[in-house]
Amino acid sequence: MTVDEFGRDENGDVGQASLEDSNIAGIGSKENRDLRKNAAASDPALKNAGSKVGLEVWRVENKRTANDTPDFGIARVAPADYGQFFTGDSYIALNTYRVKDENGKLTDKLAWDVHFWLGNDSSQDEIGVAAYKTVEIDDLLDDGPIQHRETQGSESRLFQSYFKEIMYLKGGHPSGFRAVKPEEYEPRLLMIRRTKRTTRAFQIPVAASNMNHGDVFVLDAGLKIYLWVGAEANAFEKSKGANLQSNVVASRNGKARKVNVVDDEFWTILGGSEDDVRPADDPFLLSEDEAGKDEALDVDSIKLYRISDQSGAVKMTKEHEGKVKWDMLDSSDVFLVHANVGIWVWVGTGASREEKSKCMKFADKYIADEGLNKHIPVTRILQAKNQDKVDLIFGNMVEY
């Protein structure tokens, strides 16, 4: 079977994007890397990617050809739309920052984190293309980025830190507000939920009966952006709801306005009245896949595994359980660190080619064998790459 540059077969389909063959595998011959680097350098959407400090976001697009066959690529997301994620899409986020020297002073050297985000309803085609384009970004930046797989509702703390709020919108990316007439804009009802590290806004069905008196809601009606605050909503959610309302208005280029005192049109759009709003103790329920978890790190549950071919075949063996120390990580091998909040694959500078090429297969198998949530965040880290950022990512899991 033949495949094109995006891994599509003759039918235009892209296979399942496992960890092994996704962006975080980072494997391949020098020739393959050179080809991908050249492809990235020639892609207008990646022009100047990672060349200056700041966040850049791309979304996978399927433009379709004249014959209605898939024509996938990526397109930059406007900064005003950062933090908005359609659950039927896949995204790439690249954060560029300056490296600190041994005294903690910023230098002119740039470093990167590249994140590959998957919506719960994203197609395998989009996932595969996002994975491949992320590989290209990694090659474009000479294997410099620390790489992360992110999934809806289970985003890493680092990923969450990039955005004032995260908004999950149903479906795939449409033509958007700028491309449709205001009177044709389809209203969206957003429910504000607080987590420990960010505020998430979930799109729910537009109905008064889906609202409750314990939360804050933003009704995006195109030209009017309504804010409705439940009688028992907390002050934090009120503040974040107002911020979200302001951000949506700001993204409309002066075409929309805030409405904080609801009118008859508000209830007409919702198909009901305040009498239909649920009590605070009976909210619209989100599935765990939609809402995700916001767990605290359980240090005692950390597991450390060594991936090594010292025996003649690549094997993964358990080394330790509990808090990990840096001297447990041997540069001659690859290590998998599993905590309740994520998985990290640490690649030693002296790891063999086979260990590097197979480590993500072991991560895939480990997730399946242990019955872990398929949405668990996964990060691949190369030894000696930006140790200050590695410390931040590992947080208090690993100590000196």
N, C-alpha and C positions, 0 to 999 in steps of 0.2 A: 504494500500500500504506500502511495506517495503522499507527502504532506507539503504544504506551502510554508512560507516564512513564519506564519502564525501557528503552525502545527495543525492546520485544517486538512482534512482528507478531501478526496475528490467530490464528496457530497457537501463540502463546506462545513463539516462538523468538527468540533474540537473536543478531545476526550476529557475525562475527569482530571482536574488539576490537583494531584496529590502534592504533599510536601516535597516529595522527591523531585518531581519535575516542575515544581513551581519556582517562583523567583528565589526562594530562600535556599534552594539547593546549591546554586552558585557553582555548577560543575561544567565541564566541557573542555574540549581541546582548545589550544590557542587559536587555531584556525576558526573554530566556531565563535570564539569570543571576538576575534577581529571582525568577523562578518556581522555579528550583532552590534558591535561598536560602530561600524560603518553605517548600518541601518539606522541606528539611533541618531547619529550625526546628521543624517539626511532627512530625518522626520521633522517637518516644520513645527509640530506640536512640542517637540523636545528642544527647540532652539534655546540655547543659553540655560538649559536646565542645570540647576545646582551651581550656577556661577556667582551667585550673590546670596547673602544671608537672608533667610526668610522662608516662608512656606509656599509650596506650589502643589496644586491638586489637579489631577486629570480624571476624566470619566471615560470608560469604554463606550464607544458608539458603534452602532450598526447602521450604516447609511443605506445599505441595499443597492444593488446594481440595477441597471435598466431591465435585466432579466429576472429581477427579484431574488437574486442570490446574495448571501451574506457578504458584506464588505466592511469588516471590522477595522477600527483604528481607535485612537484616543484623541480627546479634545480637552483643552485647558478649561477649568472651571473658573468663572469670574470670582475674584476675591470677595465680592459682596455675597456670594452664595456658599462660601466656605462654611462647613458644618452642616450643610443640607445634604442628606444622603437618601437617594431613592432605593427602596429595599429590593427592587428588581434589577439593580445595576451593580457594577464593580468599579472600584476607584483605585487610584494610586496617589499617595501623598508623599512628597519629598520635602524634608526639613533640612535646611542648610544653616550651619552655625560655625562660629569661630572657635578654634581649639585653644585651650588654656595651657600655659607652660607650667613647669614644676612649681612655680610660685603662685599659681592661680591667676596669672595675668593673661588677658586675651591676646592672642597672636593674630597674624594675618592669614594663617593656615585655615582652610575650610575643611569641614567634615560634614557627614550626612547621616540621616536616618531615612530609609525608604520603607513605606508601609503599603501593603497590598490589602485593600478592604473589600470584603465580600458581603453583599446584601443577602438576606435569607432566601430571597426569591430570584437571585441572579442566575442566569442560565450558565450551563457549562461552557458554552461558546465564549461568553463574556469573561468568565473566570479564567479560561485558558489564555485568552488574549491579554488580560490584565497581568497574568503571570509572566507571559513572554515579554511584554513591554517593560515590565519591572526588571527582568534580566537585562534588557537592553540598557536601561538607565544605570544599572549596576556596572555594566561593561563600559558605558560611556564615561563613568567616573572612576574607571580603573579599579574596580572591586573595592572602592572606598566605603560605601554605605554600610551601616549596620542594618540588617534586613528583618522585617517584621511581617507576620501574617496577622491581619485583624479581621474579626467577624462581627457582624451586627449584634449589639447587646453585650458583647464580651471584649470590648476594646481595651487595650492596655492603658495604664495610667499615663504613659508618655503620649500616646495618641490623643487621649482626652484633653491633655494639657494644651493642645494646639488651638482649641476652639472655645469660644465663649459659651456656646451651647451646641448640642448635637441634636439635629432634627431628622427624624425618620419619616420619609414620605412614601406613600404607597405607590406601587407600580414602578415603571421605568421613567427615565427622564423625558418629559414631553417637550414640545417646542418652547414652552415657558411663557411667562407673563408678557415679556417684551414682544413676542411674536403673535399674540392673539389679541382680538378686540376685547376691551374691558368687560363689555356686556356678555362675552362668551366665556369668560374665565370661570372655571369650575371651583366653587368654594371648597376650602379645606378646614377641618376642625382639628386643632392641635391641643393635646393634653400635656401640661407641664408636670414633669416628675423630677424630684430632686434625688441625686445620689451624692455620695461623699465627695466626689471630685469634679463633677460637672453636672450641668442641667440637661436633661434630655426632653425633647418634645416629640410625642408620638402622634402620628396622624391616625385618627379613629373615624368611624363612620359619622357622617354629618347628621346628627339627630339630637334634639334636646334630651331625649331619654338616655343618651350615652354620657351626659355630663353629671357631675355630682357636686355637692356643696363643700367637699373637702379639698378640691383641687382648683387650679387656675387653668383657663382655656383661652386660646386665641383662635378666633374665626377669621380666616383669610378669605375675604369676599372680593378680592381684586382691587377695587378702588377704595374700599373701606376695610380697615384692619381692626376688628373688634377685640377688646380685652374684657373677659368676664371672670370675676373673682368669686369663688364659692365663699359662703359665710364663715366656714370653718377652715379656710385655707391658711397656711402659715405665712409669716412675713417674708421668709426667704422665697417661697414660690411666687408670692405677689410681686416681689422685686424682679425675679427672673422672667416672669410673664411679661412685665412691662418692658424689660430689655429686649425680649424676643419680638414683641410688637414693634418696638422702635427699629430693630434690625430689619424686619420685613419691610416696613415703610421706607427705610433708607435704600433698600435694594430696588425700589420701584421708580427710581429716577424722577421723583416729584409727582408721580401720577397717583399715589395713594395717600390716605390720611388716617390718623388714629381716630378711633371712636371708643370712648371709655364709658359712655352712658348708652346702654343698648336701646335700640329703637324697635319699631314694629318689623322692620326689614330683617333684623337679626333673628327674631323668632320665626319669621316666615321662612327664612333659609333653613332653619333648624327643624321646621315642620312641627312645632309645638309651642309650649309656653314654659314659664318658670315652674309651673305645677308639675311638669313632666321630669324635672331635674331630680336625680337620685339623691338620697341622703348621703352624708359623708362616709358612713360605714358600709356603703354598698356601691363602690366605684365600678366603672367599666374595667373588666379584668383583662390584663395583657398576659400572653403566654410567656414562659420563661425565655423562650427563644427570642421573643420580641423585646422584653424588658431587660433580659440579662441579669447577671448577679453583680453585686458590689461587695465582694468578700474581702475580709482582712486577711493578711498573710498569716498562715499557720506555720510557724518556724519548725515546729516539731515534726511536721508531716513531710518536709522536704526530702526528696530521694535523689541520690547522685549515682549515675551509671557511667561506666567507662566503655567506650566503643574502640576496640583495638584489634589489630590483626597479628599481634605478637605470637599467637599460638599457631599461625599459619593460615587461619581463616578469620574473617572479621566477625567478632562476637560482641554482644553487649552484656556486661555483667554489673550487678549492683555493688557499689563501693561503700555507700554510707547512707544513713538516714538521720535527719536532724539538720541543724545549722551547718552550713558548709564554710570551710576556710579556703583561702586562695591556694595554700600550699597543697591542697588535695587535688588541684588541677595540674596535670602533667602535660607539658607542651608537646610531648611526643605522641599524644593521642587526642581523641575527641571525647567530650563529656556531655551527657544529657542531664540537665537539672530539671526535676519536676517538682513544682510547688502547686498548691491548690489554686493559685492565681495565674498559672501559665507554665510553659515549657521553654527552656533555653538550651540551645545546642552551641557549645563552646568548642571552637576548632583550634587546636594547638598549632603553633607555627611548624612543628616537626611532624605533624600527622601525615600518614602516607596518603598517596593518591586514592587508594581503595577505601581507606577510612573516610576521607573527605567525600568521595562519590557515593558511599552507601549510608552515611550517617542519617540522612533524611528518610531513607527507607526504614531505618530502625525507629525513627520518630513516628512515622506513619503506623508501623506495626505496633509500637508501644501504645499509641492512642487507641487502636482497635482492640488489642489484647486486654488492656486495662478497663475497657468499657468507658473511656473518658468522653466527655462532651466533644463532638466534632468541631465545635466553635472555640475550643480552648486556644488562646493566643500562643503563637510560636515565634520565637526570635532566634536568629542565627548570629553569632558573634565570633569574629576572628580575633585571636589573641593579639595583643599589642596594638589593636586599632582603637585609638581614642579612649584610653583607660578611664578618663574622668567620666565619659558618657557610659562606659560599661559599669562603673560603680553606681551611677544613677539608675541604670536599668535593673541591675541586680538588687539595688536597694539594700535592705538589711538582711538579705538572704545569705550573702557571702561576706565574711569578715576576714581581716588580715591577722 
